[in-house]
Amino acid sequence: MLNIEDRFWSEILSGDSEAIQRMWASLNSQERVVVKGHLERLAVSTDWKAEQTEAARKALEVVEADK
């Protein structure tokens, strides 16, 4: 069974716009800054699998459209 943090990241990196929006909406403004920063680093990192960086890019597209 996934813990809350694992579930959050699973949803954020799922590629599913609705799931990403739902998880993003659950964050306060400080948490959003931290999560967005992590996604930005993940999106350009060469230390992760291509699928993970692409998932981070998708999540960023969704959250940036939510401004």
Contact map, one row per residue, 1 for C-alpha under 8 A:
1110000000000000000000000000000000000000000000000000000000000000000
1111111000000000000000000000000000000000000000000000000000000000000
1111111000000000000000000000000000000000000000000000000000000000000
0111111100000000000000000000000000000000000000000000000000000000000
0111111110000000000000000000000000000000000000000000000000000000000
0111111111000000000000000000000000000000000000000000000000000000000
0111111111100000000000000000000000000000000000000000000000000000000
0001111111110000000000100000000000000000000000000000000000000000000
0000111111111000000000000000000000000000000000000000000000000000000
0000011111111100000000000000000000000000000000000000000000000000000
0000001111111111001100100000000000000000000000000000000000000000000
0000000111111110001100110000000000000000000000000000000100100000000
0000000011111111000100000000000000000000000000000001001101100000000
0000000001111111001100000000000000000000000000000000001000000000000
0000000000111111100100000000000000000000000000000000001001100000000
0000000000101111111100000000000000000000000000000000000000000000000
0000000000000011111110000000000000000000000000000000000000100100000
0000000000000001111111000000000000000000000000000000000000000000000
0000000000110101111111100000000000000000000000000000000000000000000
0000000000111111111111110000000000000000000000000000000000100110000
0000000000000000111111111000000000000000000000000000000000000110010
0000000000000000011111111100000000000000000000000000000000000000000
0000000100110000001111111110000000000000000000000000000000000000000
0000000000010000000111111110000100000000000000000000000000000010000
0000000000000000000011111111000000000000000000000000000000000000000
0000000000000000000001111111000000000000000000000000000000000000000
0000000000000000000000111111111100000000000000000000000000000000000
0000000000000000000000001111111100000000000000000000000000000000000
0000000000000000000000000011111110000000000000000000000000000000000
0000000000000000000000000011111111000000000000000000000000000000000
0000000000000000000000000011111111100000000000000000000000000000000
0000000000000000000000010011111111110000000000000000000000000000000
0000000000000000000000000000111111111000000000000000000000000000000
0000000000000000000000000000011111111100000000000000000000000000000
0000000000000000000000000000001111111110000000000000000000000000000
0000000000000000000000000000000111111111000000000000000000010000000
0000000000000000000000000000000011111111100000000000000000000000000
0000000000000000000000000000000001111111110000000000000000000000000
0000000000000000000000000000000000111111111000000000000110110000000
0000000000000000000000000000000000011111111100000000000110010000000
0000000000000000000000000000000000001111111110000000000000000000000
0000000000000000000000000000000000000111111110010001100100000000000
0000000000000000000000000000000000000011111110000001111110000000000
0000000000000000000000000000000000000001111111000000100000000000000
0000000000000000000000000000000000000000111111110000100000000000000
0000000000000000000000000000000000000000000111111000000000000000000
0000000000000000000000000000000000000000000011111000000000000000000
0000000000000000000000000000000000000000010011111101100000000000000
0000000000000000000000000000000000000000000001111111100000000000000
0000000000000000000000000000000000000000000000011111110000000000000
0000000000000000000000000000000000000000000000001111111000000000000
0000000000001000000000000000000000000000011000011111111100000000000
0000000000000000000000000000000000000000011110011111111110000000000
0000000000000000000000000000000000000000001000000111111111000000000
0000000000001110000000000000000000000000001000000011111111100000000
0000000000011000000000000000000000000011011000000001111111110000000
0000000000000000000000000000000000000011001000000000111111111000000
0000000000001010000000000000000000000000000000000000011111111100000
0000000000011010100100000000000000000010000000000000001111111110000
0000000000000000000000000000000000010011000000000000000111111111000
0000000000000000000000000000000000000000000000000000000011111111100
0000000000000000100110000000000000000000000000000000000001111111110
0000000000000000000110010000000000000000000000000000000000111111111
0000000000000000000000000000000000000000000000000000000000011111111
0000000000000000000000000000000000000000000000000000000000001111111
0000000000000000000010000000000000000000000000000000000000000111111
0000000000000000000000000000000000000000000000000000000000000011111
